[in-house]
Amino acid sequence: MLNFFITWILAAIALSITAFIVPGVAISNWQAAAVAAIVMGLVNAIVKPILTILTLPITLLTLGLFLLVVNAISLSLVGFITPGLTISGFWPALFGAIVLSLVSSLISSFVNRDEVDRQR
């Protein structure tokens, strides 16, 4: 259960950092970031796999680059559903999805590194 809360908080922090870096992505407050992190988890678990399967032919043609568009669509959907998270178009969603992926992987690498150090 603690692992779930840590992942949730880290996702909200990554989303807040993304909103700070990418113009066109805005979060009104911390509560909106927390709700957006939950909605993002649900969208990534339910909608994104369906979109990935439906767009598989074009993803193969573009050698996987179309998955960036799928991520942008998913982030736009999160912005549409979540009050307090505003994404002002396709390009901010695309750049936001890229930055969010980079920030999330950077944060999780630090957290996983601390976890590995504790196990030694």
C-alpha positions in Angstrom: 0.0 0.0 0.0 2.9 2.4 0.8 4.4 1.6 -2.6 1.1 2.8 -4.3 1.1 6.1 -2.4 4.8 6.7 -3.2 4.1 6.0 -6.9 1.1 8.3 -6.8 3.0 11.2 -5.2 5.9 10.8 -7.6 3.5 10.8 -10.6 1.9 14.0 -9.3 5.4 15.6 -8.8 6.4 14.5 -12.4 3.2 16.0 -13.7 3.8 19.3 -11.8 7.4 19.5 -13.2 6.1 18.9 -16.7 3.6 21.7 -16.3 6.4 24.0 -15.1 8.6 23.1 -18.1 6.2 22.9 -21.0 4.3 26.0 -22.0 0.7 25.2 -22.7 0.4 22.7 -19.9 -0.9 24.2 -16.7 -1.9 22.8 -13.3 -4.0 25.1 -11.0 -3.0 23.5 -7.6 -1.6 20.5 -5.9 -4.9 18.8 -5.6 -5.4 18.9 -9.3 -2.0 17.3 -9.8 -2.9 14.5 -7.4 -6.3 13.9 -9.2 -4.5 14.1 -12.6 -2.0 11.4 -11.4 -4.9 9.1 -10.6 -6.7 9.8 -13.8 -3.4 9.3 -15.7 -3.0 5.9 -14.1 -6.5 4.9 -15.1 -6.1 6.2 -18.7 -2.8 4.4 -19.0 -4.3 1.2 -17.8 -7.6 1.3 -19.8 -7.5 3.6 -22.8 -3.8 3.5 -23.8 -3.7 -0.2 -24.5 -6.8 0.0 -26.7 -5.3 3.0 -28.6 -2.0 1.1 -29.0 -3.7 -1.9 -30.5 -5.9 0.1 -32.8 -3.0 2.1 -34.1 -0.6 -0.8 -34.4 -0.3 -0.7 -38.2 0.7 3.0 -38.3 3.0 2.4 -35.3 4.8 -0.3 -37.2 5.1 1.9 -40.3 6.6 4.8 -38.3 8.9 2.4 -36.4 7.2 3.2 -33.1 7.2 6.9 -33.3 3.4 7.1 -33.5 3.4 5.9 -29.9 4.4 9.5 -29.1 1.1 10.6 -30.6 -0.7 8.0 -28.6 0.9 9.3 -25.4 -0.1 12.9 -26.4 -3.7 11.7 -27.0 -3.7 10.0 -23.6 -2.3 13.2 -21.9 -4.9 15.3 -23.7 -7.6 13.0 -22.4 -6.3 13.3 -18.9 -6.4 17.1 -19.3 -10.0 16.9 -20.6 -11.2 14.8 -17.7 -9.3 16.4 -14.9 -10.5 19.8 -13.6 -7.5 22.0 -12.9 -5.2 20.5 -15.6 -5.2 22.5 -18.8 -3.5 21.4 -22.0 -3.9 24.0 -24.7 -3.4 21.9 -27.9 -1.8 19.0 -29.7 1.8 20.3 -29.6 1.8 21.1 -25.9 0.4 17.6 -25.3 3.1 16.0 -27.5 5.9 17.9 -25.8 4.3 17.4 -22.4 4.1 13.6 -23.0 7.8 13.5 -24.0 8.9 15.6 -21.0 6.6 13.7 -18.7 8.2 10.4 -19.8 11.7 11.8 -19.2 10.9 13.3 -15.8 9.1 10.1 -14.7 11.9 7.9 -15.7 14.5 10.2 -14.0 12.5 10.3 -10.8 11.9 6.6 -10.8 15.6 5.9 -11.4 16.5 7.9 -8.3 13.9 6.2 -6.2 14.9 2.7 -7.5 18.6 3.6 -6.8 17.8 4.5 -3.2 15.9 1.2 -2.9 18.8 -0.8 -4.2 21.2 1.0 -1.9 18.9 0.1 1.1 19.0 -3.6 0.1 22.8 -3.8 0.2 
